[in-house]
Amino acid sequence: MASITNRHLGSGFNATRVFSDLVARIAMWNDARVTRKSLARLTDRELDDLGLCRGDIDDIAAGRVR
């Protein structure tokens, strides 16, 4: 059975894209959370060995530091 539609491909609501964007945002949030938690567990001496201080942890977890 053939079907005819007037909608252009790619226009309108795309549930697959919305879902994949949501999953990607959750994955990014979780990666930042794991990074923040791992760095927070290090001692000040260990952070200093890496060239970091406690104030850098949030920036690193958010990806604002290279």
N, C-alpha and C positions, 0 to 999 in steps of 0.2 A: 504494500500500500504506500503510495507516494503522499508526501505532505508538502504543502506550500506555505511559506511564511513571508511576511513583509519586513521582518526584523533583519537588520544587518548583523552579520557575525561580529561579535566583540562589543556590541552596544548593550547598554542596560546593566542590570544586576548580574554579577558573576559570583555565584556561591562558592565555587572552587577557589577563586582568587582570594575571597574574603577569608575562607577557612585556612588557606595556606599562609596568608599574612598573619593571621592570629597565631598559628602554630609557630611561625618564625619569631614573632614577638615574645612568645612564652619561652622559646628556646634561648633567645638573647637575654631575657631577664634571668633565667636560671643559670646561664653561664656567668653572668655578672655576680649573682648571688654566691655561686660556688667559689669564684675567684676572691671575692671579698672575704668570705669565711676562711678560706685557706690562708690568705695573707694575714688576717687578724690573729690567727693561731701562732704565727711566728713571733719570736721574741724580738725585742728592740735590736739586739745584737745581730740576729739573723737578717732583719730588715736592713740594717746598716751595711751588712756584707753585700747585699743586693743593690746598695745605693739608694735605698728608699727610707722614708719615715712613715709614721702612722698616718700623717695627713695626706699621703699620696695614695692610700688604699682606695678611697672612693673614686678618685680620678682614673686610676688604673682599671678598676672594675667597670667603669662606664666607658672605657676606651678612649678617654681624652688625652692619654699620654702615650707617646711612642717610644 
